[in-house]
Amino acid sequence: MLIEKLWKSSEATREGAGLATIRATIWRARSFSVNILSIQSSVAYGHVGNSAAVFPLQRMGFEVWPVNTVHFSNHTGYGEWRGPVLPAEDISGVIRGIEDRGVLPTCDAVLSGYMGDVSLGEVVVGAVGRVKELNPEAVYCCDPVMGDVGRGFFVRPGIPDFMRDVAVPAADYITPNQFELEFLTGVEVSTLDDALEASDKARRLGPAVVLTTSLRRKDAEKNTIEMLAVSGEAAWLVETPSLPLEVNGAGDATAALFLAHLMRSGNLSETLSMTASAIYAVLDETHRTGSREIRLVAAQESIIEPPEKFEAKRVR
């Protein structure tokens, strides 16, 4: 009876943190698992894509259905790798196979990251549409992976436009880095006001919540790196020390943890604080050990209970 009332009440609160709050209440009231369909790349060695997202989600108690778009020996940052890129029709077939089991209506969220080409992007957005058709309360978290400051775009031609014009408008939550936020909105981000303006423009594309990761602005404290989360109700900023390392997969883990915490608590400031604190703990362990791969398994207790808590500050 409680679940039915919550489902019905959610129809009136489909914007921003309101939707997340309802979903979090439902999550706590349920006696069964929350299911996340994660469509991303995977590697045998290391942690990127699904290999960075699935374990943290499972460690937090979520049921994950990973659909792998590639299966490489290692991430491409090493300069060489082995393994297959799966055709879009095969990925679509895997998703249809999940639907054949009759469980797609129980999917609570879809998570996506790097998209190899536009045909794969169309499969992802099509899967989101089908999930939402079967479960209108499901949410889509899109990490619009396209490039980074200093590197520029590192995806195939057509992907940036597809992200801006198709994937992002279909999403409820997006988690761009600063470079990606600037591309999506055409706003150059140098100050906090710039970042807020860009986030508002990104929200007008469709998403209810925008999380900007790896934010570096001229008016920030020295030797820090920030995340900014903006909804229709408020904007929250969190800063952590900037660590002298560059690794792959941290953004994939960040998107997964942000989705998980927002579904669990429905509180944007708490979600931002817990996400930043957990990722900092993972990266601190990675830096301490000199590892080239993020130390997700070694730092797994810190994913659940970060040893250092970085509080989010309301900036609007």
C-alpha positions as CSV (number, residue, x, y, z in Angstrom):
1,M,0.0,0.0,0.0
2,L,2.8,2.4,0.9
3,I,4.7,1.6,-2.3
4,E,1.5,2.3,-4.4
5,K,1.0,5.7,-2.7
6,L,4.6,6.6,-3.3
7,W,4.5,5.6,-7.0
8,K,1.3,7.7,-7.5
9,S,2.7,10.7,-5.6
10,S,5.9,10.7,-7.7
11,E,3.9,11.7,-10.8
12,A,3.4,15.1,-9.4
13,T,7.2,15.6,-8.6
14,R,9.1,14.9,-11.7
15,E,11.6,17.8,-11.5
16,G,15.1,17.8,-10.0
17,A,15.6,16.7,-6.4
18,G,11.9,16.3,-5.9
19,L,12.0,13.2,-8.1
20,A,15.1,12.0,-6.4
21,T,13.5,12.4,-3.0
22,I,10.5,10.3,-3.9
23,R,12.7,7.7,-5.5
24,A,14.8,7.6,-2.4
25,T,11.8,7.0,-0.2
26,I,10.7,4.2,-2.5
27,W,14.2,2.7,-2.3
28,R,14.1,2.6,1.5
29,A,10.5,1.2,1.5
30,R,11.2,-1.6,-0.9
31,S,12.2,-5.1,0.3
32,F,13.7,-5.9,-3.1
33,S,16.8,-4.7,-4.9
34,V,17.3,-1.6,-7.0
35,N,18.4,-2.5,-10.5
36,I,20.7,-0.4,-12.7
37,L,21.4,-1.2,-16.4
38,S,24.9,0.0,-17.1
39,I,25.9,0.2,-20.8
40,Q,29.7,0.9,-21.0
41,S,33.1,-0.4,-22.0
42,S,34.9,-3.0,-20.0
43,V,38.5,-4.1,-19.5
44,A,40.1,-7.3,-18.1
45,Y,42.9,-5.4,-16.4
46,G,42.2,-2.2,-14.5
47,H,39.2,-0.1,-13.9
48,V,37.4,2.0,-16.6
49,G,33.8,1.9,-17.9
50,N,31.8,-0.9,-16.4
51,S,35.0,-2.1,-14.8
52,A,35.0,1.1,-12.8
53,A,31.3,1.5,-12.2
54,V,29.9,-2.0,-11.4
55,F,31.9,-2.8,-8.3
56,P,31.2,0.5,-6.4
57,L,27.5,0.1,-7.2
58,Q,27.4,-3.5,-6.1
59,R,29.4,-2.6,-3.0
60,M,26.7,-0.1,-2.1
61,G,24.0,-2.7,-2.4
62,F,22.7,-2.1,-5.9
63,E,21.9,-4.8,-8.5
64,V,23.8,-4.0,-11.7
65,W,23.1,-5.4,-15.2
66,P,26.4,-4.6,-17.1
67,V,26.1,-4.5,-20.8
68,N,29.7,-4.2,-22.2
69,T,30.3,-2.3,-25.4
70,V,33.9,-3.4,-25.8
71,H,36.0,-5.9,-23.9
72,F,39.7,-4.9,-24.0
73,S,42.7,-6.2,-22.2
74,N,43.3,-2.8,-20.7
75,H,42.3,0.8,-21.2
76,T,43.6,2.7,-24.3
77,G,45.7,5.1,-22.2
78,Y,48.5,2.5,-22.4
79,G,48.8,3.0,-26.1
80,E,48.1,-0.6,-27.1
81,W,45.5,-3.1,-26.2
82,R,43.7,-6.2,-27.4
83,G,40.1,-7.3,-27.5
84,P,36.9,-6.8,-29.4
85,V,34.6,-3.9,-30.1
86,L,31.1,-5.3,-30.0
87,P,28.8,-4.4,-32.9
88,A,25.8,-2.2,-32.0
89,E,23.5,-5.0,-33.1
90,D,25.1,-7.4,-30.6
91,I,24.7,-4.9,-27.8
92,S,21.1,-4.3,-28.8
93,G,20.6,-8.1,-28.8
94,V,21.9,-8.4,-25.2
95,I,19.5,-5.7,-24.1
96,R,16.6,-7.5,-25.9
97,G,17.7,-10.7,-24.2
98,I,17.3,-9.0,-20.8
99,E,13.9,-7.8,-21.8
100,D,13.0,-11.4,-22.9
101,R,13.5,-12.4,-19.2
102,G,10.6,-10.1,-18.3
103,V,12.7,-8.0,-15.9
104,L,13.1,-4.7,-17.9
105,P,10.1,-3.2,-16.1
106,T,12.0,-3.6,-12.8
107,C,14.9,-1.5,-14.1
108,D,15.2,1.6,-12.0
109,A,18.0,3.4,-13.8
110,V,20.2,3.4,-16.9
111,L,23.8,4.5,-16.7
112,S,26.0,5.2,-19.8
113,G,29.5,6.5,-20.4
114,Y,31.8,6.4,-23.4
115,M,30.0,5.7,-26.7
116,G,32.3,4.4,-29.4
117,D,30.1,5.7,-32.3
118,V,26.7,7.2,-33.0
119,S,25.2,3.8,-33.8
120,L,26.0,2.7,-30.3
121,G,24.6,5.9,-28.9
122,E,21.4,5.2,-30.7
123,V,21.2,1.8,-29.0
124,V,21.8,3.4,-25.6
125,V,19.1,6.1,-26.1
126,G,16.7,3.5,-27.5
127,A,17.3,1.3,-24.5
128,V,16.5,4.3,-22.2
129,G,13.3,4.9,-24.1
130,R,12.2,1.3,-23.8
131,V,13.1,1.2,-20.0
132,K,11.1,4.3,-19.4
133,E,8.2,3.0,-21.5
134,L,8.0,-0.1,-19.2
135,N,8.9,1.9,-16.0
136,P,8.0,5.6,-16.3
137,E,9.8,6.2,-12.9
138,A,13.2,5.0,-14.2
139,V,15.9,7.6,-14.6
140,Y,18.8,7.9,-17.0
141,C,22.3,9.1,-15.9
142,C,24.5,10.1,-18.8
143,D,28.2,10.7,-18.5
144,P,28.7,12.6,-21.7
145,V,32.3,11.4,-22.3
146,M,33.8,13.5,-25.2
147,G,37.1,15.0,-24.1
148,D,39.0,17.0,-21.5
149,V,40.8,20.2,-20.9
150,G,44.2,20.1,-22.6
151,R,43.4,17.1,-24.7
152,G,40.4,18.3,-26.6
153,F,38.0,15.8,-28.1
154,F,39.1,12.2,-28.1
155,V,35.9,10.6,-29.5
156,R,34.9,9.8,-33.1
157,P,33.3,12.6,-35.2
158,G,29.6,12.8,-34.7
159,I,29.7,11.8,-31.0
160,P,29.8,15.4,-29.6
161,D,26.9,16.5,-31.6
162,F,25.0,13.3,-30.7
163,M,25.7,13.9,-27.0
164,R,24.5,17.5,-27.2
165,D,21.4,16.9,-29.4
166,V,20.2,13.5,-28.4
167,A,21.7,11.8,-25.4
168,V,21.8,14.8,-23.0
169,P,18.2,15.8,-23.7
170,A,17.1,12.3,-23.0
171,A,18.9,12.2,-19.6
172,D,17.7,13.0,-16.1
173,Y,21.2,13.5,-14.7
174,I,24.4,14.3,-16.5
175,T,28.0,14.3,-15.2
176,P,30.2,16.3,-17.6
177,N,33.7,17.5,-16.9
178,Q,34.4,21.1,-17.4
179,F,35.5,20.7,-21.0
180,E,32.3,18.8,-21.8
181,L,30.1,21.3,-20.0
182,E,31.6,24.1,-22.0
183,F,31.0,22.3,-25.3
184,L,27.4,21.4,-24.4
185,T,26.5,25.0,-23.6
186,G,29.0,27.2,-25.5
187,V,29.9,28.9,-22.2
188,E,33.6,29.3,-21.3
189,V,34.0,28.5,-17.6
190,S,36.5,30.6,-15.7
191,T,34.6,31.6,-12.6
192,L,31.9,30.2,-10.4
193,D,29.3,32.4,-12.0
194,D,30.3,31.0,-15.4
195,A,29.9,27.5,-14.1
196,L,26.5,28.2,-12.7
197,E,25.4,29.9,-16.0
198,A,26.7,26.9,-18.0
199,S,24.9,24.4,-15.6
200,D,21.7,26.3,-16.1
201,K,22.0,26.2,-19.9
202,A,22.8,22.4,-19.7
203,R,19.7,21.9,-17.6
204,R,17.6,23.7,-20.2
205,L,18.7,21.0,-22.7
206,G,16.7,18.5,-20.6
207,P,18.4,17.1,-17.5
208,A,17.0,17.9,-14.1
209,V,20.5,17.7,-12.4
210,V,23.9,18.6,-13.7
211,L,27.1,17.5,-11.9
212,T,30.2,19.1,-13.2
213,T,33.4,17.2,-12.3
214,S,37.0,18.3,-12.4
215,L,36.0,21.9,-12.1
216,R,39.0,24.3,-12.1
217,R,38.2,28.0,-12.0
218,K,40.3,31.1,-11.5
219,D,38.4,32.2,-8.4
220,A,38.8,28.9,-6.5
221,E,41.2,28.1,-3.7
222,K,44.7,27.2,-4.8
223,N,45.6,23.5,-5.1
224,T,42.0,22.3,-5.0
225,I,39.6,20.7,-7.5
226,E,35.9,21.0,-7.3
227,M,32.5,19.4,-8.3
228,L,29.4,21.5,-8.8
229,A,25.9,20.0,-8.6
230,V,23.0,22.1,-9.9
231,S,19.3,21.3,-9.8
232,G,16.2,23.5,-10.2
233,E,16.1,24.0,-6.5
234,A,19.8,24.7,-5.5
235,A,23.4,24.6,-6.4
236,W,26.1,23.0,-4.3
237,L,29.9,23.1,-4.5
238,V,32.5,20.8,-3.0
239,E,36.2,21.1,-3.1
240,T,38.9,18.5,-2.3
241,P,42.7,18.8,-2.5
242,S,44.2,18.4,-6.0
243,L,46.3,15.3,-6.1
244,P,49.3,15.1,-8.5
245,L,48.2,12.2,-10.6
246,E,46.4,11.4,-13.8
247,V,44.4,8.1,-14.1
248,N,41.7,6.7,-16.2
249,G,38.3,5.6,-14.8
250,A,37.8,8.1,-12.0
251,G,35.0,9.8,-14.0
252,D,33.3,6.5,-14.6
253,A,33.3,5.7,-10.9
254,T,32.2,9.2,-10.1
255,A,29.1,9.0,-12.3
256,A,28.2,5.6,-10.8
257,L,28.5,6.9,-7.2
258,F,26.6,10.1,-7.9
259,L,23.7,8.1,-9.4
260,A,23.8,5.7,-6.5
261,H,23.8,8.3,-3.7
262,L,21.1,10.4,-5.4
263,M,18.9,7.4,-5.7
264,R,19.6,6.4,-2.1
265,S,19.2,9.7,-0.3
266,G,17.5,12.1,-2.7
267,N,19.5,14.8,-1.1
268,L,21.7,16.7,-3.6
269,S,24.2,18.2,-1.1
270,E,24.7,14.8,0.7
271,T,25.0,13.1,-2.6
272,L,27.7,15.6,-3.7
273,S,29.6,15.3,-0.4
274,M,29.6,11.5,-0.3
275,T,30.6,11.2,-4.0
276,A,33.5,13.7,-3.7
277,S,34.7,12.1,-0.4
278,A,34.6,8.6,-1.8
279,I,36.4,9.4,-5.0
280,Y,39.0,11.5,-3.1
281,A,39.7,8.5,-0.9
282,V,40.1,6.2,-3.9
283,L,42.4,8.6,-5.6
284,D,44.4,9.3,-2.4
285,E,45.0,5.5,-2.1
286,T,45.9,5.4,-5.8
287,H,48.5,8.2,-5.3
288,R,49.9,6.8,-2.1
289,T,50.6,3.5,-3.8
290,G,51.8,4.9,-7.1
291,S,49.3,2.8,-9.0
292,R,48.5,3.6,-12.6
293,E,45.0,2.1,-12.1
294,I,42.5,3.5,-9.6
295,R,42.5,1.4,-6.4
296,L,38.8,0.7,-6.2
297,V,39.1,-2.7,-4.5
298,A,41.8,-1.7,-2.1
299,A,39.8,1.4,-1.1
300,Q,36.4,-0.3,-1.0
301,E,35.7,0.5,2.6
302,S,36.3,4.1,1.9
303,I,33.7,4.0,-0.8
304,I,31.1,3.1,1.8
305,E,32.5,5.2,4.7
306,P,35.0,7.8,3.5
307,P,37.7,8.5,6.1
308,E,37.5,12.2,5.4
309,K,34.2,14.0,4.7
310,F,34.2,17.0,2.4
311,E,31.1,19.1,3.0
312,A,29.2,20.6,0.1
313,K,28.5,24.3,0.3
314,R,25.4,25.9,-1.1
315,V,26.3,28.5,-3.7
316,R,22.8,29.4,-4.8
